[in-house]
Amino acid sequence: MSDLNASALAIAVVTLVIAIAWPRRLRRSVPPTVAGLICGTLLSVIWLGDVPTIVDVPTGLPELQQPVLAFDFLASSLVPALTIALLSTVRGLLSSLAVDAQTRTQTDANRGLMSLGAGNVAAGLTGGLPGHMTFVTTVLNIRLGATTRVSVVVRALALLAIVLGLARYLEFVPHAALAGMLAVLGWQIIDWRFLARVGRVQREHLLIMLTTLSITVFVDLVTAVAVGLIVAGMIGARQLERLQLDSVVSVPLLDQIFLHGQTPDIHGIGPYSARVGIVKLRGSFTVASSSKLIRTIGDDIVGHEVVILDFSETDYIDDSAALVIEQLIDTAAGGDAQCIVMALDGMPAATLESLNVLRKVPDEHMVATLDEAREAARQLLD
């Protein structure tokens, strides 16, 4: 407590109180945080002058720099440049999401990233540091009443005016006033509606959020973003695997219904005999589900004498899933079952043909409709 600066504490409290209690009718003309900052600065200038203030604000424009094109310099700059580009991109996209959430609009992320890249190139040519949109300043800009892109232009012009000559007036602004203002702004940018529902958030999403938050606080933002993306990718792959496996339908087809049109006890076939099974692959299949696809329907395949692989509702198959299809055919052959491929066309057909997956399936077992599959199954069973 011996290092406590009572004057700085008083200025911070005054700034905080004014920013909170600023009349609502005046907020449209003067934002509460700006009013608190002005009052805290006036208090420091008129009465409490023994507090730290802003000093050494850089002024003047930098000189135009000629880019260095030496190979050694470019090679050594590659990793830092990629790191800065990744960080700027991620934080820029986060800021775009913040704008969309606050204004209920849809921003053009590609356009924003293009302009960000052009601005960073211009900054490098003038000896400046690369920059990016930040979540905090974006939300604060909206909370202070900004509704259009003009607010960003006004902010840039204000910074330019400070650099060109107004910096000396900032020397009167005390650090304590800035602290009081930032305390109010920090409270305002918290998404209290989300925190009220955090107990209802899916466990996977909560894990991503807590992981990224912890690493951001205790390590750094770049590491947090990288680890968060990895965790999100793993969880997303698990969810995609579940969705893809749910799209697989494997059912037995009763002989009396499928082969003989409900003719009772024909040729000594029992009412529950199902020598034919159908595996319907709907939607898309990627590496996310390829590892479990064979285990999910492998037992169903070996339980039949004829297996129909139905591709009528298959939209996409990647190389990993195509190799699993080949493994399914081998599994059927190992269980003395014959495979019939039905309605294979388009991109799935191109993928399977390019990898020669169907080399063990005779041409007469490649059919287009269920009626043709029924006839082929009858011939195999007879």
C-alpha positions as CSV (number, residue, x, y, z in Angstrom):
1,M,0.0,0.0,0.0
2,S,3.0,2.3,0.3
3,D,3.2,2.6,-3.5
4,L,-0.5,3.6,-3.8
5,N,-0.9,6.9,-5.7
6,A,-4.0,8.5,-4.2
7,S,-4.3,11.1,-6.9
8,A,-4.2,8.4,-9.7
9,L,-6.8,6.3,-7.8
10,A,-9.1,9.4,-7.5
11,I,-8.8,10.2,-11.2
12,A,-9.6,6.6,-12.1
13,V,-12.6,6.4,-9.8
14,V,-14.0,9.8,-11.1
15,T,-13.5,8.6,-14.7
16,L,-15.2,5.3,-14.0
17,V,-18.2,6.9,-12.2
18,I,-18.8,9.5,-14.9
19,A,-18.6,6.9,-17.6
20,I,-21.2,4.8,-15.8
21,A,-23.5,7.5,-14.7
22,W,-23.4,9.7,-17.8
23,P,-27.0,10.8,-18.6
24,R,-28.6,8.8,-21.3
25,R,-29.9,11.9,-23.1
26,L,-26.3,13.1,-23.6
27,R,-24.8,9.8,-24.8
28,R,-25.8,10.3,-28.4
29,S,-23.7,13.6,-28.5
30,V,-20.8,12.6,-26.2
31,P,-20.1,8.9,-25.5
32,P,-19.9,8.1,-21.8
33,T,-16.3,6.8,-22.0
34,V,-15.2,10.0,-23.8
35,A,-16.9,12.1,-21.2
36,G,-15.2,10.2,-18.4
37,L,-11.8,10.6,-20.1
38,I,-12.3,14.3,-20.5
39,C,-13.3,14.8,-16.9
40,G,-10.4,12.7,-15.6
41,T,-8.0,14.7,-17.7
42,L,-9.4,18.0,-16.5
43,L,-9.2,16.8,-12.9
44,S,-5.5,16.0,-13.4
45,V,-4.7,19.4,-15.1
46,I,-6.6,21.6,-12.6
47,W,-6.0,19.8,-9.3
48,L,-4.2,16.4,-9.2
49,G,-1.2,17.0,-11.3
50,D,1.2,14.5,-9.6
51,V,0.1,11.5,-11.8
52,P,1.8,9.8,-14.7
53,T,0.6,11.0,-18.1
54,I,1.1,10.0,-21.7
55,V,4.6,11.0,-23.0
56,D,6.8,10.3,-26.0
57,V,4.0,10.0,-28.5
58,P,5.7,9.6,-31.9
59,T,5.1,12.4,-34.5
60,G,5.7,12.9,-38.1
61,L,5.4,10.6,-41.1
62,P,8.1,8.0,-41.8
63,E,10.2,8.1,-44.9
64,L,9.5,5.9,-47.9
65,Q,11.6,2.7,-47.6
66,Q,13.1,0.8,-50.6
67,P,12.3,-2.9,-50.2
68,V,15.2,-5.2,-49.8
69,L,15.2,-8.0,-52.4
70,A,18.2,-9.9,-51.4
71,F,17.6,-13.7,-51.3
72,D,19.1,-14.2,-47.8
73,F,16.9,-11.4,-46.3
74,L,13.8,-12.8,-48.0
75,A,14.5,-16.3,-46.8
76,S,15.0,-15.2,-43.2
77,S,11.8,-13.1,-43.4
78,L,9.6,-15.9,-44.7
79,V,8.7,-17.5,-41.3
80,P,8.0,-14.2,-39.5
81,A,5.9,-13.0,-42.5
82,L,3.8,-16.1,-42.5
83,T,3.3,-15.9,-38.7
84,I,2.2,-12.2,-39.0
85,A,-0.1,-13.1,-42.0
86,L,-1.7,-15.9,-40.0
87,L,-2.2,-13.8,-36.9
88,S,-3.6,-10.9,-38.9
89,T,-5.9,-13.2,-40.9
90,V,-7.3,-14.9,-37.8
91,R,-7.8,-11.7,-35.8
92,G,-9.3,-10.0,-38.9
93,L,-11.8,-12.8,-39.3
94,L,-12.6,-12.7,-35.6
95,S,-13.3,-9.0,-35.9
96,S,-15.6,-9.6,-38.9
97,L,-17.5,-12.1,-36.8
98,A,-17.8,-9.6,-34.0
99,V,-19.2,-7.0,-36.5
100,D,-21.7,-9.4,-37.9
101,A,-22.9,-10.4,-34.4
102,Q,-23.2,-6.8,-33.1
103,T,-24.8,-5.2,-36.2
104,R,-26.7,-8.2,-37.6
105,T,-25.1,-7.8,-41.0
106,Q,-22.9,-9.9,-43.2
107,T,-19.4,-8.6,-44.0
108,D,-17.3,-9.5,-47.0
109,A,-14.4,-11.3,-45.3
110,N,-12.5,-11.8,-48.5
111,R,-12.7,-8.1,-49.3
112,G,-11.5,-7.2,-45.8
113,L,-8.5,-9.6,-46.0
114,M,-7.5,-8.1,-49.4
115,S,-7.6,-4.6,-48.0
116,L,-5.7,-5.7,-44.9
117,G,-2.9,-7.2,-47.1
118,A,-2.7,-4.1,-49.2
119,G,-2.5,-1.9,-46.1
120,N,0.3,-4.0,-44.6
121,V,2.3,-3.8,-47.8
122,A,1.9,0.0,-47.8
123,A,3.0,0.0,-44.2
124,G,6.1,-2.0,-44.9
125,L,7.1,0.4,-47.7
126,T,6.9,3.4,-45.4
127,G,8.8,1.7,-42.5
128,G,5.6,1.0,-40.5
129,L,4.6,-2.1,-38.6
130,P,1.9,-4.5,-40.0
131,G,-1.5,-4.2,-38.4
132,H,-4.9,-5.8,-38.4
133,M,-8.4,-5.3,-37.1
134,T,-8.8,-6.2,-33.5
135,F,-11.8,-7.6,-31.7
136,V,-11.6,-5.2,-28.9
137,T,-11.4,-2.0,-30.9
138,T,-14.0,-3.2,-33.4
139,V,-16.5,-3.9,-30.6
140,L,-15.7,-0.7,-28.9
141,N,-16.2,1.2,-32.1
142,I,-19.7,-0.3,-32.4
143,R,-20.6,0.3,-28.7
144,L,-19.6,3.9,-29.0
145,G,-22.2,4.4,-31.7
146,A,-20.5,3.6,-35.0
147,T,-22.9,2.2,-37.7
148,T,-21.0,2.7,-41.0
149,R,-17.5,2.3,-42.5
150,V,-17.1,6.1,-42.1
151,S,-16.2,5.5,-38.5
152,V,-13.1,3.6,-39.5
153,V,-12.1,6.5,-41.8
154,V,-12.7,9.0,-39.0
155,R,-10.5,6.9,-36.7
156,A,-7.7,6.7,-39.2
157,L,-7.9,10.5,-39.8
158,A,-7.8,11.1,-36.0
159,L,-4.7,9.0,-35.7
160,L,-3.1,10.9,-38.6
161,A,-3.9,14.2,-37.0
162,I,-2.3,13.1,-33.8
163,V,0.8,12.0,-35.6
164,L,1.0,15.2,-37.6
165,G,0.8,17.6,-34.6
166,L,-1.9,16.9,-32.0
167,A,0.3,14.5,-30.1
168,R,1.5,17.2,-27.7
169,Y,-2.1,17.6,-26.4
170,L,-2.1,14.0,-25.4
171,E,0.6,14.6,-22.8
172,F,-2.0,15.9,-20.4
173,V,-4.0,12.7,-20.5
174,P,-3.2,10.7,-17.3
175,H,-2.8,6.9,-17.3
176,A,-5.4,6.7,-14.5
177,A,-8.1,8.2,-16.7
178,L,-7.3,5.7,-19.5
179,A,-7.5,2.9,-16.9
180,G,-10.9,4.0,-15.8
181,M,-12.1,4.3,-19.3
182,L,-10.8,0.9,-20.3
183,A,-12.4,-0.7,-17.3
184,V,-15.8,0.5,-18.5
185,L,-15.1,-0.6,-22.1
186,G,-13.9,-4.0,-20.9
187,W,-17.1,-4.5,-19.0
188,Q,-19.2,-3.5,-22.0
189,I,-17.5,-5.9,-24.5
190,I,-18.3,-8.9,-22.4
191,D,-21.0,-11.0,-24.0
192,W,-23.2,-11.4,-20.9
193,R,-25.9,-13.2,-22.8
194,F,-23.5,-15.9,-23.8
195,L,-22.1,-16.3,-20.3
196,A,-25.6,-16.7,-19.0
197,R,-26.0,-19.7,-21.3
198,V,-22.5,-21.1,-21.0
199,G,-23.8,-24.1,-19.0
200,R,-25.9,-25.1,-22.0
201,V,-23.1,-25.0,-24.6
202,Q,-22.1,-28.3,-26.2
203,R,-19.2,-29.9,-24.4
204,E,-17.1,-30.0,-27.6
205,H,-17.6,-26.2,-28.2
206,L,-16.9,-25.5,-24.5
207,L,-13.7,-27.4,-24.7
208,I,-12.5,-25.4,-27.7
209,M,-13.4,-22.1,-26.0
210,L,-11.7,-23.0,-22.7
211,T,-8.6,-24.4,-24.4
212,T,-8.2,-21.3,-26.5
213,L,-8.9,-18.9,-23.6
214,S,-6.4,-20.7,-21.3
215,I,-3.6,-20.7,-23.8
216,T,-4.2,-17.0,-24.7
217,V,-3.9,-16.0,-21.1
218,F,-1.0,-18.2,-20.1
219,V,1.0,-18.4,-23.3
220,D,0.2,-16.2,-26.3
221,L,-2.5,-15.6,-28.9
222,V,-0.7,-17.2,-31.9
223,T,-0.2,-20.5,-30.0
224,A,-3.8,-20.3,-28.7
225,V,-5.2,-19.9,-32.3
226,A,-3.0,-22.8,-33.6
227,V,-4.0,-25.2,-30.8
228,G,-7.6,-24.1,-31.0
229,L,-7.8,-24.8,-34.7
230,I,-6.3,-28.2,-34.1
231,V,-8.8,-29.1,-31.4
232,A,-11.7,-27.7,-33.4
233,G,-10.5,-29.8,-36.4
234,M,-10.4,-33.0,-34.3
235,I,-13.8,-32.4,-32.9
236,G,-15.2,-31.4,-36.3
237,A,-13.8,-34.6,-37.8
238,R,-15.5,-36.6,-35.0
239,Q,-18.8,-35.0,-35.7
240,L,-18.4,-35.4,-39.4
241,E,-17.6,-39.1,-38.9
242,R,-20.8,-39.5,-36.9
243,L,-22.9,-37.8,-39.5
244,Q,-21.4,-39.8,-42.4
245,L,-21.9,-43.1,-40.6
246,D,-25.5,-42.2,-39.8
247,S,-26.0,-41.9,-43.6
248,V,-25.2,-45.6,-44.1
249,V,-28.2,-47.9,-44.3
250,S,-27.6,-51.7,-44.2
251,V,-30.7,-53.8,-44.2
252,P,-31.5,-57.4,-45.1
253,L,-34.0,-58.1,-47.9
254,L,-36.5,-60.9,-47.3
255,D,-36.4,-63.5,-50.1
256,Q,-40.2,-63.8,-50.3
257,I,-40.6,-60.0,-50.7
258,F,-37.5,-59.0,-52.7
259,L,-37.1,-62.1,-54.9
260,H,-40.5,-63.7,-55.2
261,G,-43.0,-60.9,-54.6
262,Q,-44.5,-62.2,-51.3
263,T,-45.1,-65.7,-52.7
264,P,-45.4,-67.9,-49.6
265,D,-42.9,-70.7,-49.0
266,I,-41.7,-70.9,-52.6
267,H,-39.0,-73.5,-53.3
268,G,-38.8,-74.3,-49.5
269,I,-37.7,-70.8,-48.6
270,G,-38.7,-69.8,-45.1
271,P,-40.6,-66.6,-44.4
272,Y,-37.6,-65.0,-42.7
273,S,-34.9,-66.1,-45.1
274,A,-32.8,-63.1,-46.3
275,R,-30.0,-64.2,-48.5
276,V,-29.7,-60.7,-50.1
277,G,-28.7,-57.5,-48.2
278,I,-28.5,-54.0,-49.4
279,V,-26.0,-51.3,-48.3
280,K,-27.2,-47.8,-49.2
281,L,-24.4,-45.2,-49.1
282,R,-26.1,-41.8,-48.9
283,G,-24.4,-38.4,-49.0
284,S,-20.6,-37.9,-48.8
285,F,-17.9,-40.2,-47.5
286,T,-14.4,-39.0,-46.6
287,V,-11.4,-40.0,-44.6
288,A,-13.4,-38.9,-41.4
289,S,-15.6,-42.0,-41.6
290,S,-13.4,-44.4,-43.6
291,S,-11.8,-46.0,-40.5
292,K,-15.1,-47.0,-39.0
293,L,-17.1,-47.7,-42.1
294,I,-15.8,-51.2,-42.5
295,R,-16.4,-52.1,-38.9
296,T,-19.9,-50.7,-39.0
297,I,-21.3,-52.7,-41.9
298,G,-18.6,-55.5,-42.3
299,D,-20.6,-58.0,-40.2
300,D,-23.8,-57.3,-42.2
301,I,-22.0,-58.0,-45.4
302,V,-20.7,-61.4,-44.5
303,G,-24.1,-62.5,-43.2
304,H,-25.6,-62.6,-46.8
305,E,-25.0,-64.5,-50.0
306,V,-25.5,-61.4,-52.2
307,V,-24.8,-57.8,-51.2
308,I,-26.1,-54.9,-53.2
309,L,-24.0,-51.7,-52.9
310,D,-26.4,-48.9,-53.7
311,F,-24.8,-45.6,-54.9
312,S,-28.0,-44.0,-56.1
313,E,-27.8,-41.3,-53.4
314,T,-24.0,-41.0,-53.1
315,D,-22.8,-37.5,-53.7
316,Y,-19.0,-37.7,-53.1
317,I,-16.4,-40.3,-52.2
318,D,-12.8,-39.4,-51.5
319,D,-9.8,-41.7,-52.0
320,S,-9.7,-43.0,-48.5
321,A,-13.4,-43.9,-48.6
322,A,-13.0,-45.5,-52.0
323,L,-10.3,-47.8,-50.6
324,V,-12.8,-48.8,-47.9
325,I,-15.3,-49.7,-50.6
326,E,-12.6,-52.0,-52.0
327,Q,-12.2,-53.5,-48.6
328,L,-15.9,-54.1,-48.3
329,I,-15.9,-56.0,-51.5
330,D,-12.9,-58.1,-50.3
331,T,-14.8,-58.7,-47.0
332,A,-17.8,-60.0,-49.0
333,A,-15.6,-62.3,-51.1
334,G,-14.0,-63.6,-48.0
335,G,-17.5,-64.5,-46.6
336,D,-18.5,-66.2,-49.9
337,A,-20.8,-63.4,-50.8
338,Q,-21.2,-61.8,-54.2
339,C,-21.4,-58.0,-54.7
340,I,-23.7,-56.1,-57.0
341,V,-23.0,-52.5,-57.6
342,M,-26.1,-50.4,-58.4
343,A,-26.6,-46.9,-59.7
344,L,-22.9,-45.9,-59.7
345,D,-22.4,-42.7,-61.6
346,G,-20.9,-39.2,-61.6
347,M,-18.0,-38.2,-59.3
348,P,-18.2,-41.4,-57.1
349,A,-17.8,-43.5,-60.3
350,A,-14.8,-41.5,-61.4
351,T,-13.1,-41.9,-58.1
352,L,-13.7,-45.7,-57.9
353,E,-12.6,-46.2,-61.5
354,S,-9.5,-44.1,-61.1
355,L,-8.3,-46.3,-58.2
356,N,-9.5,-49.5,-59.9
357,V,-11.6,-50.4,-56.9
358,L,-14.2,-52.4,-58.8
359,R,-11.8,-54.7,-60.7
360,K,-13.1,-57.8,-58.9
361,V,-16.8,-56.9,-59.7
362,P,-17.8,-58.5,-63.1
363,D,-19.5,-56.2,-65.6
364,E,-22.8,-58.2,-65.4
365,H,-22.9,-57.2,-61.7
366,M,-22.9,-53.5,-62.5
367,V,-26.5,-52.5,-62.7
368,A,-28.5,-49.2,-62.9
369,T,-31.8,-49.9,-61.2
370,L,-33.1,-52.0,-58.3
371,D,-35.0,-54.3,-60.8
372,E,-31.8,-55.1,-62.6
373,A,-30.2,-55.8,-59.2
374,R,-33.0,-58.1,-58.3
375,E,-32.6,-60.1,-61.5
376,A,-28.8,-60.3,-61.1
377,A,-29.4,-61.5,-57.5
378,R,-31.8,-64.2,-58.7
379,Q,-29.2,-65.5,-61.2
380,L,-26.5,-65.6,-58.6
381,L,-28.7,-67.5,-56.1
382,D,-30.0,-69.9,-58.7
